[in-house]
Amino acid sequence: MNQNKRKTFSQLISIATCGKLADLLISAKTTLPWLLASLGAPTWIVSMLVPIRESGSLIPQWPLKKKTSHIHNRLVIWRWGIVIQACSISFMLVSAIFTEALIAGLLILVSLLFLSLGRSLSSLSMKDIQGLNIEKGQRGKLVGIASSLSGLLSLVTAGLLLFSPQDMNILAIQLLITFSAALFIISLLLSIGLTANLTDDETDLNSGKSLWKTIHQQADLRQLIISRCLLLHAALIAPFFVNASATSNDFFQLPYFIIASALADFISSYLWGKMADKSAIRTLFFATLVCVSASITFYFVTSFNNWLIDVLLFFVLNLGYAGIRTGRKTYMLDIAQGSQRTLYVSAANTMVGYILLLLGGLYALLYHAMGEHIILVMTIFMVVGLLHTFKMKAEK
């Protein structure tokens, strides 16, 4: 890479690191549930965090793609997304400081909804920004390095939380939220000097098509969506690991789960990225194998009520999910070009968002009937996703 390309590569790594670190620190799986519990919010609000966070950022992407397909400068879209996220987190912080119980929970949910909308804009446009500036063979490396760096920084942050007094847990979480908002502002400043303009040849020629017609006509896109929906279970199963520990122990364990997640990202993401640059499909296979191993083990040892085992298996699960995430993103960047990449990103994310809502409601109902056996059901879907990688088209 020449000097300009190295500078751009460094900028994109820094931006991705800030975004990933902010997501880790304000996670709907760890930080926000603890915050709502500390504020005395109803349990039903806690159960809505992950569906709103994930579906709220995925479902809008198809209509947003149609509304923004005429904007050649993809940085404009991305910056609007960053500003919305920073403002949403700030409102969330104000709600946590000045309200409590039901009011705090509802305001935080509204903030999370707008946060997800901003994330939707950023996610939709960042694939174009990376694809226009980074060549094949380097994209997995970018994703991997950013994940490792954010994992390291999150590890340091969680380590500091361990030394916070038990009676200052709410203040510690409020500081995490403040830091998350600051990270989005920093990423905005880091984008100065970047360019990401689609040419006339790369503008979206499919903007008039419906979502269903687009999916029907694009075989590669269909296989990608099927894969994502199956491997999504690696994320859906994660709260069960945290919940098992939270319900069997009284002390503040949030830092340990953040450390487990961050350490997994730090250790594995660069290696997953290097593997994905050679074959994203092979990366998906081995990463899913790791997640399946962690889930099966957790299913058989969950009755032990040992929070250390829960944290260890949560670490292994995140180790594998880091590979699924890196492999998926690299595959998306490599399998399509120009406006087709935006088409794939928006269509896949919107469909996965709908499926996520459906699965969330289904598993909520099944959990009352099956209890912890729902973990086995989710693991079976991951095994199907593992086998499905053999049907996916090679991207290189």
Secondary structure, DSSP 4 states (H G I P E B T S, - for coil): --HHHHHHHHHHHHHHHHHHHHHHHT-TTTHHHHHHHHHT--HHHHTTHHHHHHHHHHTTHHHHHHHHTT--BHHHHHHHHHHHHHHHHHHHHHHHHH--HHHHHHHHHHHHHHHHHHHHHHHHHHHHHHHHHS-TTTHHHHHHHHHHHHHHHHHHHHHHHHTS-GGGHHHHHHHHHHHHHHHHHHHHHHTTT---B--GGGS-S-TTS-HHHHHHH-HHHHHHHHHHHHHTHHHHTHHHHHHHHHTT--S--HHHHHHHHHHHHHHHHHHHHHHHHH-HHHHHHHHHHHHHHHHHHHHHHGGG--HHHHHHHHHHHHHHHHHHHHHHHHHHHHH--HHHHHHHHHHHHHHHHHHHHHHHHHHHHHHHHHGGGHHHHHHHHHHHHHHHGGGSPP--
